[in-house]
């Protein structure tokens, strides 16, 4: 008879500041053989709707190490929504966030919109989007743990992305000053004000919470946006210093920041890592179209317990 696995203890997490020895053991394993280039994150696959065991294993290994993996498939500009949805299910992602601007499938089609309500939101324009994690404005019980992207069609020019494992952001901050982590774990450090619709109705209540938090599994979650409008940060010296250092990291040439452009048939699997998007230009033949899938659960088998010996 199989012995039931002991439930994780969040207080034993290496992300808990009281666990210095555990953190140092985790940090050593985390940084060992960490990917050095965007190409190190890339796995060539045939069809995301039907992953082979070896393709799944290669993607899983990268997600365990870097909380993300990139794939290059043979689907090209095929717009079948089952491409990203099937891939998500293969990694245990079922709790899809059907946000109010999503397609019927639950996916969000990120493409330029010139009319309707979507044109008022930056993801549906060709403008740059600064560093963030997805769902930073969601309530605590609806946080986005996994974010997947699939490219149907890339823009004619631009649209590059930058990616940073949120665990590496944590490492860089904690190594600089552990007090920065304490400040960014404060439950009132980041507030996103309420969203009021055209009629004056509160469409979404104000949301207040931490930047870094520890999940029941002991894993790290990050909620962040670099935006300067419609965001309220704790106004104390330590919080300001921590946020300034995080922004310095994001604007640096850190070897842990991966930059590049995904092409048609390519995609990203991730535990909602930090990312941005450069501005882009469409033309008649190249109208940028990404599928975005947001999930309330993490990629299966990528937790600390699955990955590290602590």
C-alpha positions in Angstrom: 0.0 0.0 0.0 1.4 3.4 -1.0 2.0 5.7 2.0 0.1 9.0 1.6 2.4 11.9 0.8 2.8 14.4 3.6 1.1 17.7 2.9 3.5 20.6 2.1 4.4 23.0 4.9 4.6 26.6 3.5 6.6 27.7 6.5 9.4 25.3 5.4 9.6 27.0 2.0 13.1 28.4 1.1 11.2 31.6 0.2 10.4 32.1 3.9 13.0 34.5 5.2 13.4 32.5 8.4 14.8 29.6 6.4 18.3 30.9 5.5 20.0 27.5 5.2 17.1 26.0 3.2 17.2 29.1 0.9 20.9 28.7 0.3 20.6 25.0 -0.6 17.7 25.8 -2.9 19.6 28.7 -4.5 22.6 26.6 -5.2 20.5 24.0 -7.0 18.4 26.6 -8.8 21.4 28.4 -10.3 23.3 25.2 -11.2 23.2 24.8 -15.0 20.6 27.5 -15.3 19.8 28.4 -19.0 22.1 31.0 -20.5 20.3 32.0 -23.7 16.8 32.1 -25.1 17.8 29.1 -27.3 18.4 27.1 -24.1 14.7 27.4 -23.3 13.6 26.2 -26.8 12.2 22.7 -27.5 11.3 21.6 -31.1 8.1 19.7 -31.1 5.7 18.4 -33.8 2.2 19.2 -32.7 1.3 20.6 -29.3 -2.1 18.8 -29.6 -0.3 15.5 -29.3 3.0 15.8 -27.5 5.3 12.8 -27.5 6.7 11.6 -24.1 10.1 12.9 -25.0 8.7 16.3 -26.0 6.8 16.5 -22.8 9.8 15.5 -20.7 12.0 18.2 -22.4 9.5 20.9 -21.8 8.9 19.8 -18.2 12.6 19.8 -17.4 12.9 23.4 -18.5 9.7 24.5 -16.6 11.1 22.9 -13.4 14.4 24.7 -13.8 13.3 28.1 -15.1 9.5 28.2 -14.6 9.1 28.5 -18.3 9.9 26.8 -21.6 9.5 27.8 -25.3 8.5 25.5 -28.1 8.7 25.6 -31.8 6.0 23.5 -33.5 5.0 22.6 -37.0 1.5 24.1 -36.7 2.5 27.4 -38.4 -0.4 29.8 -38.7 -3.1 27.2 -37.9 -5.6 29.1 -35.7 -7.0 26.0 -34.0 -7.6 27.0 -30.3 -7.0 23.3 -29.4 -3.3 23.9 -30.0 -2.7 25.8 -26.8 -5.6 24.3 -24.9 -4.4 20.7 -25.5 -0.9 21.7 -24.5 -2.2 23.2 -21.3 -4.1 20.0 -20.4 -1.0 17.9 -21.0 0.6 19.9 -18.2 -2.3 19.6 -15.8 -3.8 23.0 -16.5 -7.6 22.8 -16.3 -8.5 25.9 -14.2 -8.7 28.4 -17.1 -9.5 32.0 -16.3 -12.4 32.9 -18.6 -11.9 36.7 -18.3 -14.6 39.0 -19.7 -12.7 39.8 -22.9 -11.8 36.1 -23.7 -13.1 34.1 -26.6 -15.7 31.4 -26.2 -12.9 28.9 -25.8 -11.6 30.7 -22.7 -8.5 31.8 -24.6 -7.8 35.5 -25.2 -7.1 36.5 -28.8 -4.5 39.2 -28.6 -4.6 41.1 -31.8 -5.1 44.8 -32.7 -8.7 45.9 -32.4 -9.9 49.2 -33.9 -13.4 49.1 -32.6 -15.4 47.9 -29.6 -14.4 47.9 -26.0 -11.2 46.0 -26.6 -9.5 48.9 -28.4 -9.4 50.7 -25.0 -7.0 48.1 -23.5 -3.3 48.1 -24.3 -3.0 44.3 -25.1 -5.4 44.9 -28.0 -3.2 47.7 -29.5 0.2 47.7 -31.0 1.8 49.6 -28.2 4.5 48.4 -25.9 3.6 46.7 -22.6 6.0 47.1 -19.7 7.1 44.5 -17.3 4.4 42.6 -15.4 3.0 39.3 -14.3 -0.5 38.5 -15.6 -3.5 39.0 -13.4 -1.8 41.4 -10.9 -5.2 43.1 -10.6 -7.1 39.9 -9.7 -8.4 39.2 -6.2 -6.3 37.0 -3.9 -8.4 33.9 -4.6 -8.2 34.3 -8.3 -4.4 34.8 -8.8 -2.9 33.6 -12.1 -0.4 30.8 -11.5 0.3 29.8 -15.1 0.4 31.8 -18.3 0.8 30.2 -21.7 1.1 32.0 -25.1 0.8 30.6 -28.6 1.7 32.5 -31.7 -0.7 32.1 -34.7 0.7 35.0 -36.6 3.6 37.4 -35.8 3.6 41.1 -36.7 5.4 42.4 -39.7 7.9 44.2 -37.4 8.6 44.3 -33.7 6.6 42.6 -30.9 9.7 41.1 -29.2 9.4 39.9 -25.6 11.6 39.8 -22.6 11.2 37.1 -19.9 12.5 36.8 -16.4 11.9 33.9 -14.0 10.2 35.4 -11.0 12.3 33.1 -8.7 15.4 34.7 -10.1 14.0 38.2 -9.4 13.5 37.0 -5.8 17.1 35.7 -5.7 18.6 39.0 -6.9 16.5 41.0 -4.5 17.2 38.8 -1.5 20.9 38.6 -2.2 21.0 42.4 -2.3 19.0 42.9 0.9 16.7 40.4 2.5 14.7 43.3 3.9 13.6 44.0 0.3 11.7 40.7 0.3 10.1 41.4 3.6 8.8 44.7 2.2 7.5 43.2 -1.0 5.8 40.4 1.0 3.8 42.9 3.0 0.1 42.3 2.5 -0.6 46.0 1.6 2.4 46.9 -0.5 0.6 46.9 -3.9 -3.0 48.2 -4.5 -4.7 48.3 -7.9 -7.6 50.8 -7.7 -11.1 49.8 -8.6 -12.1 49.8 -12.3 -15.1 52.0 -13.0 -17.1 51.4 -16.2 -18.5 54.2 -18.4 -21.8 54.3 -16.4 -20.0 54.8 -13.1 -20.5 51.2 -11.9 -17.7 49.4 -10.1 -16.6 46.8 -12.6 -13.8 45.5 -10.4 -13.1 46.3 -6.8 -9.8 47.7 -5.6 -7.3 44.9 -4.9 -4.6 45.1 -2.3 -1.9 42.5 -1.7 1.8 41.5 -1.7 4.2 41.3 -4.6 5.8 38.0 -3.4 3.7 35.4 -1.6 4.3 31.7 -0.7 1.7 29.2 -2.0 0.4 26.3 0.2 2.8 24.1 -1.8 5.8 26.2 -0.7 6.2 27.6 -4.2 6.7 31.3 -4.9 4.0 33.5 -6.5 4.7 37.0 -7.8 2.2 39.8 -8.5 3.7 42.8 -10.1 3.4 45.6 -12.6 5.9 48.4 -13.5 3.0 50.6 -14.6 2.9 54.1 -13.1 -0.8 54.9 -13.6 -3.7 53.3 -11.7 -1.4 51.7 -9.2 -0.7 52.6 -5.6 2.5 51.4 -3.8 3.3 51.5 -0.1 4.9 54.8 0.5 7.7 54.0 3.0 11.4 54.2 2.4 12.2 50.5 2.4 9.3 49.7 -0.1 10.5 52.5 -2.3 14.0 51.2 -2.2 13.0 47.6 -2.9 10.9 48.6 -5.9 13.6 50.9 -7.3 16.1 48.0 -7.1 13.6 45.6 -8.8 13.1 48.2 -11.6 16.8 48.5 -11.9 17.1 44.7 -12.4 14.3 44.8 -15.1 16.1 47.5 -17.0 19.5 45.9 -16.8 21.4 43.5 -19.1 21.1 40.7 -16.5 22.0 37.3 -18.0 18.8 36.0 -16.5 16.6 38.2 -18.7 15.9 36.4 -22.0 14.9 38.6 -25.0 13.6 37.5 -28.4 10.7 37.3 -30.8 8.4 34.3 -31.1 7.3 33.3 -34.6 4.2 31.5 -35.9 3.8 28.1 -34.4 5.9 29.0 -31.4 4.8 29.5 -27.8 5.5 29.9 -24.1 4.7 27.6 -21.2 5.2 29.3 -17.8 4.3 29.6 -14.2 3.4 33.3 -14.9 7.0 34.6 -15.1 7.7 38.3 -15.5 7.5 39.5 -19.1 7.0 42.5 -21.3 6.2 43.2 -25.0 7.7 45.7 -27.4 5.6 47.8 -29.8 5.0 46.3 -33.2 3.7 47.1 -36.7 1.3 45.0 -38.7 0.8 44.9 -42.4 -1.7 43.4 -44.8 -0.1 39.9 -44.6 1.2 39.9 -41.0 -1.5 40.8 -38.5 -0.2 39.8 -35.1 -2.3 37.2 -33.3 -1.4 35.5 -30.1 -3.5 33.1 -28.0 -3.2 33.8 -24.3 -4.3 31.2 -21.7 -4.3 32.1 -18.1 -4.8 29.5 -15.4 -5.4 29.6 -11.7 -3.2 26.5 -11.1 0.5 26.0 -11.8 2.1 23.7 -14.3 1.8 20.2 -12.9 4.9 18.5 -11.5 6.9 21.8 -11.3 6.7 22.5 -7.6 9.7 22.7 -5.3 8.9 19.2 -3.9 9.0 17.8 -7.5 12.3 19.5 -8.3 14.6 20.0 -5.4 16.2 18.0 -2.6 16.1 20.3 0.4 
